[in-house]
Each structure stands twice: as structure tokens, then as C-alpha cells.
Amino acid sequence: MLRIEILRKDTLFILLHMKKNDIYIIHGTRYKELTKELLEAANLAEDIGDRKKKIALKPNLVCAKDPSLGATTHGELLAGTIEYLQEHGFWDITIMEGSWVGERTGASFKAVEYGRVCDRYNVPFVDLQKGSSHAHDAHGMSIQVCDAALAVDYMINMPVLKGHCQTTVTCALKNNKGVIPNSEKRRFHSMGLHKPIAHLNTVVRNDFILVDNICGDLDFEEGGNPVVMNRILGFKDPVLCDAYVCDCMGYSVDDVRYIRLAESLGVGSADTSKANLIYLNEDTLDKSRFQMTRRVKALAQFTEPKDACSACYGSLIYALDRLNDTRGLPRNARPVCIGQGYKGQGGEIGVGSCTACFGKSLKGCPPKAIDMVKFLEENWL
């Protein structure tokens, strides 16, 4: 991947026209403000164009769980997006979503307190579980899609980067399952999810993807074991987005069948080697809003962090979880060092550029979880 730094003068970005292979990355805990900065850098207003367009924000409200548990989209990201849009003259804005079967969207809406966002910015919320739908030809597969989702001119997909018990990962492509009626969601599950998810994305809109990579769950879409990353990501290509998610979580793209299927249907490209990583700021060390669950603590005992950045440390937790699933983690293994506190110091084994002086070290700032998995398999286990 090509790494690019966007130059800033105070808070003014040098605006670029965002391309399909760009990945915008911003770190920190001021989620609303950082969202606005990312959208400004991506020049979203120019991409949308006409101020009269109907714009929809599609978060992940899979269930009635607080975002801190790693399942649902943080309300600050919606607030930042709406503020950005309104400041640029866009007023026809709607939030829309349909929770998973077995959960009422209204209950999820209350659990994440989106009502405050809607009230503050005078933006309506549309419960897609209650709306009408029609069948559409999705590249040879007939799929029912909610009418409201296809009536918009510009869709901002706002998924959570997290694991999934059936599809391994879930992000941009699978988040669009929220724009189909419950009856169709049941049919998707009966078909095994992968093929219908890929075909669905040939007809639904993915105009911009704003990814909540704050604290997505290790491997369960309903949350419970959040991994703190404190990042927000921006994409134009949903296939590239989900391929990058695999890198971040320690999986191969081929582990998630719907990504390759969507690529073969022309939805986008899964080639992350040609992606431009555009870092808008430095990573943050602040984890004060979150506490490790017992499961994450069990993985963390194999690490020895010193001033580790959130994204780098989170990637290591994902990598250790992959290794634990495939090979198991040895009780007496020496800890893997990580963090800025190791700069210029020696040691046995570490990940990240800060441990470059170690006997065994994996380069990268941060290195991808998938590369950590391979490195630790060869040098640690």
C-alpha cells in the first residue's frame, strides 16, 4: 500500500478529489470533530454536488446495544456528518436503518440515543422495518429492497468494523443488509449470506463509506468484546473497504467469500496493494473511555505495551485472537513488545516500527494484523 500524509495548516486541509482506491484514516477520541475533519479532507461536499440531493446516513443498529460494546455505530459520527453536511448547505438529510430480525429498530434507536442527534439537527429517522419494498434484479438475483433506501440520491454507509459469527467480518458490504425487509433477511440466512450479500451490493448505493473503527467487536456482530482502535476510516469502494478490514483483523480476503463474489460482480476492487493510505493525523494513545473485557485481557497478557498507539495495539489483539483460534497461545510464551516506549531499545520480539532495534521485529506503523499473524507464527510460537 502507498502511504500518503495530508498536509495541514492549523485545521485547513489541502483538499484532494477522493479516488476509488483512497483510504482516509484519522485517529483520536474527539469523534464528532474528527468525522468532520475526515469528510472535509475527502471533499465530500464536492463529491455530492447538488445541494438539493436527498442524502441518507445508514448506520449499523443491528441490536439494542450501546456503541461502547462494539456492535453499533457511535452517535458522534452521525452528529459530525450531519454538521458537516449542513455547514456545506445540505439540508435534505435522513438517518435510516432496519435492525436484525428479532430486534425492533426502535429499541436499537433508543439504546444508542440517536434521538438526541435527530432532535438537535432536525433530521428524521426512518425505520426500514416498517417501510415498503420491491423486488429488484441484482445481477441475476431477485432481491427485495426497501423503497426508502433506493429513493435517495446519495447514501453514506456508516458500518462498524467488527467480527461476525457467520461471515467472519462485517463492514460496508454486509451493513447494507439493513436496507432489506425482515423477510428478505431471513431468506439471506437460508442462502448462506455470502452470495446474496454480494448481489445486494449491485443495486444498493455505496456513495461514501464512513467506517466506525472505534471499538468493534473481536468476532461477534452483537458486541461484547470491543477492541479499542479509536479510528475513523473513509472509503469510496465498499469491496476495498472490506478487504482492508480483513487486513486489519488478521484474515485473508479469501476467508470472507462475499468480498470476492462482490468483486467478481463489478462492485469494486479487493486489491489493497494498490490502495492509497491517507493518514490525516498521528495515532492517539488515549484509551480512557474503554475497559478491556475478560476475553481481551486474556489476549493482552501475551503483550508488553509501552505507550502503544490504539490502532497498533488493537491490531495486535486481533492478531493474537486469530492465532488463538488456529493454533492456540502457549502459556509461557514471552510477551510481544509494542509501543513508542521501545524506540531505540533492544529486546527479543516486537511488532511495529518502534521495536526496530529488537532481535525480531515486524516493520509497519502500524503493521497490518494479517502480517502480525504471519510474523508471530514464524518467530514467536
MOVEN-V367816 format. One record per helix or strand. SS is the DSSP state (a for helix, b for strand). FROM is the first residue (numbers start at 1). LEN is the number of residues. If there is no record, write none. Layout:
# MOVEN-V367816
((SS & FROM & LEN) (SS & FROM & LEN))
This chain:
# MOVEN-V367816
((b & 2 & 4) (b & 8 & 2) (b & 12 & 2) (b & 22 & 6) (a & 31 & 11) (a & 44 & 5) (b & 55 & 5) (a & 67 & 3) (a & 75 & 13) (b & 93 & 5) (a & 105 & 7) (a & 114 & 8) (b & 124 & 4) (b & 133 & 6) (b & 141 & 6) (a & 147 & 4) (b & 154 & 5) (b & 160 & 1) (b & 162 & 3) (b & 168 & 3) (a & 172 & 8) (a & 182 & 9) (a & 194 & 7) (b & 208 & 6) (b & 217 & 1) (b & 226 & 1) (b & 231 & 5) (a & 238 & 12) (a & 253 & 3) (a & 257 & 8) (a & 272 & 3) (b & 276 & 4) (a & 294 & 7) (b & 303 & 3) (a & 310 & 17) (b & 336 & 3) (a & 340 & 3) (b & 349 & 3) (a & 353 & 3) (b & 360 & 3) (a & 369 & 11))
